[in-house]
Amino acid sequence: MGNRKPGQSWDNLRYFLAVARTGTLSAAAEQLGTEHTTVARHIQALEDELNSRLFHKSNSGYGLTDAGERLLVGAEAIESAYVCAKAAASSEGQTIVGTVRIGAPDGFGSVFLAPRVRALTDGHPELEIEILTTTRPFSLLKREVDIAIAHSSPEQMRVVSRRLTDHRTFVYASRAYLNEAAPIGAREDFKKHPFIGFVEERLFPPEISFSDAIGVEPRIRSTNVLALLHATLSGSGLCVLPAFVASSYPTLVPLLSEQVSFTRSYHMHIHEDHRRAAHVREVAAFIAAEVERSHSLFHAPTASGAAAPHVG
């Protein structure tokens, strides 16, 4: 590597990994908190150092060449060794420091987790939390997040997982809507009412859709649970919502809760390179403890655990 310092070479590899995982200079720059020109400079320096072209450049982004694919294996091994060594250097009782990025479905991340993290940050003043919410899955292998909350078991290698909880969903409507709508006494009556639901083609995983199970096509659709929630609160129609989301709103009434409900699961995934990092362990333990403490919230159709009477 000539006169190049080892630290500079590792720095170049960090930029290489970011581009390999995101596919563009701008996305890599955003991930690393720098400018795309800086990313380009590091990639060029690495290519010059190795005397190899690492990326094919096209209108759609950056794709790895054969040399880039070979380098990726080694670069990820170096990255893993670095992460493990950093985690091993942490000792029990050491101040929890650093940023933990959590990827989660929007309902869990926004409604359940976000209001609770103050207890975590108050206890650890040097800990920073980032909550990313989206309908798509997060990649732990690409280091998009440190902790991923998902509806399913992991399909990726080198991921440590635990099942957090089952959670139930019910059909809800606002009291204002029910005061003016046709009565609902049986499952077949749902077809007489407008439904609010997900945009199916943007949904992940597909099994969280309930349209087919209920036999209705939503008239108002979104990719976001909070959008569905507020449309339901406004009186736009009926909607299948997680109990832990709807139970915070006393104006929402669960309908036929003894007859119609669905059960899904939440799992927590962590890349095995990160599970020994003190700050990641602390956040993961906090999430698991909060879920366990709130067990009934994920299962009962209302906050009190009893279904509210139908207003028709």
FIRO-554420 format. One record per residue (C-alpha): residue in one letter; x, y, z. Coordinates in steps of 0.2 Angstrom, whole numbers, padded with zeros to 4 digits, always signed. Example, Ala and Ser with C-alpha at 12.3 -4.5 7.8 and 13.67 -1.06 7.14 Angstrom:
BEGIN
A+0062-0022+0039;S+0068-0005+0036;
//
This chain:
BEGIN
M+0000+0000+0000;G+0015+0011-0002;N+0016+0026+0010;R-0003+0026+0013;K-0007+0025+0032;P-0018+0010+0037;G-0031+0022+0044;Q-0033+0030+0027;S-0035+0013+0019;W-0049+0008+0031;D-0057+0025+0029;N-0058+0021+0010;L-0065+0004+0014;R-0079+0012+0024;Y-0084+0023+0009;F-0083+0008-0002;L-0095-0002+0009;A-0107+0013+0009;V-0108+0014-0010;A-0109-0005-0012;R-0124-0005+0000;T-0133+0010-0006;G-0129+0010-0024;T-0126+0029-0026;L-0114+0042-0021;S-0127+0053-0014;A-0136+0039-0003;A-0119+0034+0003;A-0115+0052+0008;E-0131+0054+0017;Q-0127+0038+0027;L-0110+0044+0031;G-0115+0062+0035;T-0104+0069+0021;E-0104+0076+0004;H-0105+0065-0012;T-0089+0073-0018;T-0080+0066-0003;V-0087+0049-0006;A-0081+0050-0024;R-0064+0055-0019;H-0062+0040-0007;I-0068+0028-0020;Q-0056+0035-0033;A-0042+0034-0020;L-0046+0016-0016;E-0047+0011-0035;D-0030+0019-0038;E-0022+0010-0023;L-0029-0007-0029;N-0026-0003-0047;S-0043-0010-0050;R-0060-0003-0056;L-0073-0007-0042;F-0089-0001-0049;H-0099+0000-0065;K-0106+0017-0066;S-0123+0019-0075;N-0139+0030-0074;S-0146+0019-0061;G-0131+0020-0049;Y-0116+0010-0045;G-0114-0008-0047;L-0100-0019-0041;T-0087-0026-0054;D-0080-0043-0051;A-0065-0035-0042;G-0078-0025-0031;E-0087-0041-0027;R-0071-0049-0021;L-0066-0034-0011;L-0083-0033-0003;V-0080-0050+0006;G-0064-0044+0013;A-0071-0027+0018;E-0086-0034+0027;A-0074-0046+0036;I-0063-0031+0042;E-0079-0022+0047;S-0085-0036+0057;A-0068-0038+0066;Y-0068-0020+0070;V-0086-0020+0077;C-0083-0035+0087;A-0066-0028+0094;K-0075-0012+0099;A-0089-0021+0107;A-0076-0032+0117;A-0067-0017+0123;S-0083-0011+0132;S-0084-0016+0150;E-0099-0019+0162;G-0103-0003+0171;Q-0096+0008+0157;T-0106+0023+0152;I-0118+0019+0138;V-0112+0030+0124;G-0117+0030+0105;T-0131+0030+0093;V-0143+0016+0090;R-0153+0016+0075;I-0169+0006+0076;G-0179+0001+0061;A-0198-0003+0064;P-0215-0004+0056;D-0223+0013+0058;G-0236+0008+0071;F-0223+0000+0083;G-0210+0013+0080;S-0221+0029+0081;V-0235+0024+0093;F-0227+0011+0104;L-0208+0015+0105;A-0206+0034+0102;P-0216+0039+0117;R-0206+0027+0128;V-0188+0031+0124;R-0187+0046+0135;A-0185+0034+0150;L-0170+0026+0140;T-0161+0042+0136;D-0165+0050+0153;G-0155+0035+0161;H-0141+0036+0148;P-0137+0055+0144;E-0124+0050+0131;L-0135+0038+0121;E-0144+0044+0105;I-0158+0035+0097;E-0164+0035+0079;I-0181+0027+0075;L-0184+0024+0056;T-0201+0019+0051;T-0206+0012+0034;T-0216-0002+0026;R-0201-0010+0018;P-0189-0022+0028;F-0172-0015+0034;S-0156-0024+0030;L-0145-0028+0045;L-0131-0034+0033;K-0130-0017+0024;R-0130-0009+0041;E-0146+0001+0038;V-0150-0001+0056;D-0143-0008+0072;I-0159-0016+0078;A-0174-0021+0066;I-0191-0024+0072;A-0201-0035+0060;H-0217-0045+0057;S-0207-0061+0052;S-0192-0071+0056;P-0175-0066+0048;E-0171-0072+0031;Q-0153-0065+0032;M-0138-0074+0039;R-0128-0069+0054;V-0143-0062+0063;V-0148-0065+0081;S-0167-0064+0084;R-0180-0065+0097;R-0199-0066+0096;L-0205-0050+0105;T-0224-0053+0106;D-0239-0058+0096;H-0251-0043+0093;R-0269-0043+0089;T-0279-0032+0076;F-0297-0028+0076;V-0310-0019+0065;Y-0313-0001+0072;A-0324+0013+0068;S-0326+0030+0076;R-0341+0033+0087;A-0346+0048+0076;Y-0346+0037+0061;L-0357+0023+0070;N-0370+0035+0076;E-0374+0039+0058;A-0370+0022+0049;A-0380+0007+0046;P-0380-0005+0061;I-0366-0019+0061;G-0372-0035+0069;A-0364-0048+0059;R-0348-0050+0049;E-0358-0049+0032;D-0363-0031+0037;F-0345-0025+0035;K-0348-0025+0016;K-0361-0011+0018;H-0348+0001+0025;P-0333+0010+0017;F-0316+0003+0023;I-0299+0011+0025;G-0284+0000+0022;F-0266-0002+0015;V-0260+0001-0003;E-0257-0018-0007;E-0243-0016-0019;R-0233-0006-0007;L-0236-0018+0008;F-0223-0028+0017;P-0225-0041+0022;P-0240-0045+0012;E-0248-0055+0025;I-0252-0040+0036;S-0266-0036+0023;F-0283-0040+0029;S-0294-0035+0014;D-0296-0053+0007;A-0300-0060+0024;I-0314-0048+0027;G-0320-0048+0009;V-0319-0029+0006;E-0309-0018-0005;P-0303-0002+0004;R-0309+0015-0003;I-0296+0025+0006;R-0278+0018+0006;S-0261+0022+0013;T-0244+0014+0016;N-0244+0022+0034;V-0254+0015+0049;L-0255+0033+0056;A-0263+0039+0040;L-0276+0025+0042;L-0278+0029+0060;H-0282+0047+0057;A-0294+0043+0043;T-0303+0032+0054;L-0304+0045+0068;S-0311+0057+0056;G-0326+0045+0053;S-0321+0040+0035;G-0326+0022+0038;L-0320+0005+0046;C-0302+0000+0047;V-0292-0015+0054;L-0280-0008+0066;P-0268-0015+0079;A-0275-0015+0096;F-0260-0006+0104;V-0263+0008+0091;A-0281+0010+0093;S-0283+0008+0112;S-0276+0025+0115;Y-0291+0033+0107;P-0307+0031+0117;T-0318+0037+0102;L-0313+0021+0092;V-0325+0007+0095;P-0319-0012+0091;L-0332-0021+0081;L-0337-0039+0083;S-0321-0041+0092;E-0326-0059+0098;Q-0329-0064+0080;V-0316-0055+0070;S-0298-0052+0074;F-0281-0056+0067;T-0265-0061+0076;R-0247-0056+0070;S-0230-0057+0078;Y-0216-0044+0081;H-0198-0050+0081;M-0182-0041+0085;H-0167-0044+0075;I-0149-0039+0078;H-0133-0042+0067;E-0122-0054+0077;D-0108-0042+0076;H-0118-0029+0086;R-0125-0040+0099;R-0110-0038+0111;A-0110-0019+0109;A-0115-0011+0126;H-0126+0002+0119;V-0135-0009+0107;R-0138-0022+0120;E-0145-0009+0132;V-0158-0003+0119;A-0163-0021+0114;A-0165-0025+0132;F-0176-0010+0135;I-0187-0013+0120;A-0190-0031+0126;A-0194-0026+0143;E-0206-0013+0138;V-0215-0025+0126;E-0216-0038+0141;R-0223-0024+0153;S-0236-0019+0140;H-0242-0037+0136;S-0261-0033+0138;L-0259-0018+0126;F-0255-0029+0112;H-0269-0041+0114;A-0285-0032+0121;P-0296-0022+0109;T-0297-0008+0121;A-0286-0001+0134;S-0296-0008+0148;G-0296-0025+0140;A-0315-0025+0137;A-0324-0022+0120;A-0334-0006+0119;P-0352-0008+0115;H-0358-0006+0097;V-0367+0010+0093;G-0379+0008+0079;
//
